[in-house]
Amino acid sequence: MKKVLLLHGYNGIPQIFYWLKQELEKMQYMVVMPDLPPREGVRYSIWKKEMDQLGNELEGELIVVAHSAGNPFIIRYLQKHNLDIKLYIGLVGFSDVYKMEGREDLYEAVKSVAPTQEELENFKQKVKKRYCIFSDNDHIVPFEILQKHVENIAGIGQMIPNIGHMGRKSNLQKIPEVVEIIKENEGIKC
C-alpha cells in the first residue's frame, strides 16, 4: 500500500494535516500521522524515540510531508534509519538554526532538531524528489531561512503568497498544492 507520513512541527498537528489526511485516504494512501510531543517536547531524542515506535508503519516507499520543525527532524532521522522516502514535501521547512527574539523555547527546539551538513548531504542522496512550499509572510521562520532550505536540500521551491506559517495563526484549512505535487509525481491525472 502507498504510504504518506505527515510530520508536524513545534505546535503540534496543523489543521491542514487533517484535510490532507482525508484527501490522501480518498486517493487510497495509508496515512501515518504521529502526534509527537509539541513545544518543549520538540527535542530530537524525544521525537526519535516516538518515531522508532512506529515500526513497520514506516516500512516500504514513503511520501513525507513535513511541517516546520518536522523538516529538520526528518532530515536527521533519515541519517540513521533506512527509510525509503521517494518524495519529500516540506511546508515552511528550514534546516538552519535561527533565533526569534523573545522565543528562547523555540530556539532550543530548533537547535535540537537542526541537521548537520553530513545529514543534509545524505538526505539529498537518498531522497530523489524534494519540494518546499513556503510563504512570503511567515511569522515564525524568516523568509531567508525558508529560501535557504530550498538551496540546502537542492529542492524545488514554491512560494505561495499570504499563507503565513500554515498553522493556527494563519487559519489555513487546506493546501491543494501538496495534493497536486503528489499526483504529478505519482502520475495521477489531476
C-alpha positions in Angstrom: 0.0 0.0 0.0 1.2 3.5 -0.8 2.1 5.5 2.4 2.3 9.1 3.4 4.0 10.3 6.6 2.6 13.6 7.8 5.1 15.0 10.3 4.0 18.1 12.3 6.1 20.9 13.8 6.6 22.8 17.0 2.9 23.5 17.8 1.5 20.0 17.0 -0.7 18.8 14.2 -1.8 21.8 11.9 -5.3 21.9 10.6 -4.1 21.4 7.1 -2.9 17.9 8.0 -6.5 16.8 8.8 -7.6 17.9 5.4 -4.6 16.3 3.7 -5.2 13.0 5.5 -8.8 12.9 4.2 -7.7 13.8 0.7 -4.9 11.3 0.6 -7.1 8.5 2.0 -9.6 9.2 -0.8 -6.6 8.5 -3.1 -6.0 5.1 -1.4 -2.9 6.2 0.6 -2.3 4.8 4.0 -1.6 8.0 6.1 0.7 7.9 9.1 0.3 11.0 11.2 2.1 10.7 14.6 1.1 13.1 17.3 4.6 13.9 18.7 5.1 16.0 21.8 4.8 19.7 20.9 6.6 22.8 22.2 9.1 21.9 24.9 8.7 18.3 23.8 10.4 19.2 20.5 13.7 17.6 21.0 15.4 15.2 18.6 15.9 12.5 21.3 12.2 12.6 22.3 10.8 12.6 18.8 13.3 9.9 17.7 12.0 7.6 20.5 8.4 8.2 19.4 9.1 7.6 15.7 11.0 4.4 16.5 7.8 3.1 18.0 6.0 3.4 14.6 8.0 0.3 13.4 6.5 -1.2 10.3 4.3 1.8 9.6 7.4 3.4 8.2 8.4 0.4 6.0 8.2 0.5 2.3 8.1 3.5 0.0 7.1 6.7 1.7 6.0 10.1 0.7 6.9 12.6 3.5 5.0 15.9 4.1 6.7 17.7 6.9 5.6 21.0 8.6 8.0 23.4 10.2 10.3 21.6 12.8 9.3 18.3 11.2 11.5 19.2 8.3 14.9 19.3 10.0 13.9 16.4 12.2 13.2 14.0 9.3 16.5 15.1 7.7 18.4 14.0 10.8 16.2 10.9 11.4 16.9 9.6 7.8 20.7 9.6 8.6 20.4 6.7 11.0 17.2 5.0 9.7 16.8 3.2 6.4 13.6 4.9 5.3 12.7 4.7 1.6 11.5 8.3 1.0 10.6 8.7 -2.6 9.1 12.1 -2.4 9.5 14.9 0.2 7.3 18.0 0.5 8.5 20.5 3.1 6.0 23.0 4.4 7.6 26.1 5.8 10.8 24.0 6.2 14.1 25.0 7.5 17.5 23.4 8.0 19.5 26.2 9.5 19.4 27.3 13.1 17.7 30.7 13.6 16.7 32.8 16.6 13.4 34.6 17.1 13.5 37.5 19.6 11.8 36.6 22.9 11.4 32.9 22.0 14.2 31.0 23.7 11.9 27.9 23.8 11.6 27.9 20.0 15.4 28.5 19.7 16.2 25.4 21.9 13.8 23.3 19.8 15.3 24.5 16.5 18.9 23.8 17.8 17.8 20.3 18.9 16.4 19.2 15.5 18.8 21.1 13.2 20.7 18.8 10.8 24.4 18.7 10.2 25.9 19.3 6.7 26.5 15.5 6.5 22.9 14.8 7.3 21.8 17.3 4.6 24.0 15.6 2.0 22.7 12.2 3.0 19.1 13.5 2.6 19.9 14.8 -0.9 21.4 11.5 -1.9 18.6 9.3 -0.5 15.5 11.4 -1.4 15.2 11.8 -5.2 12.4 14.4 -5.3 12.4 17.3 -2.9 9.9 20.1 -2.8 9.5 23.1 -0.5 6.3 25.2 -0.1 6.6 28.4 1.9 5.1 31.9 2.2 6.2 35.5 1.9 4.6 36.3 5.3 5.7 33.6 7.7 5.7 35.0 11.2 7.9 32.2 12.7 10.6 31.3 10.2 12.5 34.2 8.5 12.0 34.3 4.7 15.7 34.0 4.0 15.8 30.8 6.1 12.9 29.3 4.2 14.7 30.2 0.9 18.0 28.8 2.2 16.3 25.5 3.0 15.4 25.0 -0.7 19.0 25.6 -1.5 20.3 23.4 1.3 18.4 20.3 0.1 18.6 21.2 -3.6 14.8 21.2 -3.7 12.2 22.8 -5.9 10.7 25.8 -4.2 7.2 27.1 -4.4 6.3 30.4 -2.7 2.6 30.9 -2.1 1.7 34.5 -1.0 -0.1 35.3 2.2 -0.4 31.8 3.8 1.8 32.5 6.8 3.3 29.6 8.7 0.4 27.4 7.7 -0.6 26.8 11.3 -3.3 28.1 13.7 -2.5 31.7 13.3 -2.7 31.7 9.5 -6.1 29.8 9.8 -5.2 27.8 6.6 -7.7 24.9 6.3 -6.3 23.2 3.2 -3.3 23.1 0.9 -4.2 21.6 -2.5 -0.7 22.3 -3.8 0.5 19.3 -1.8 -2.0 17.0 -3.4 -1.1 18.4 -6.8 2.6 17.7 -6.3 1.8 14.1 -5.2 -0.5 13.5 -8.1 2.1 14.9 -10.5 4.8 12.7 -9.1 2.6 9.6 -8.9 1.4 10.1 -12.5 -2.2 10.6 -11.3 -4.4 12.7 -13.5 -5.4 15.9 -11.7 
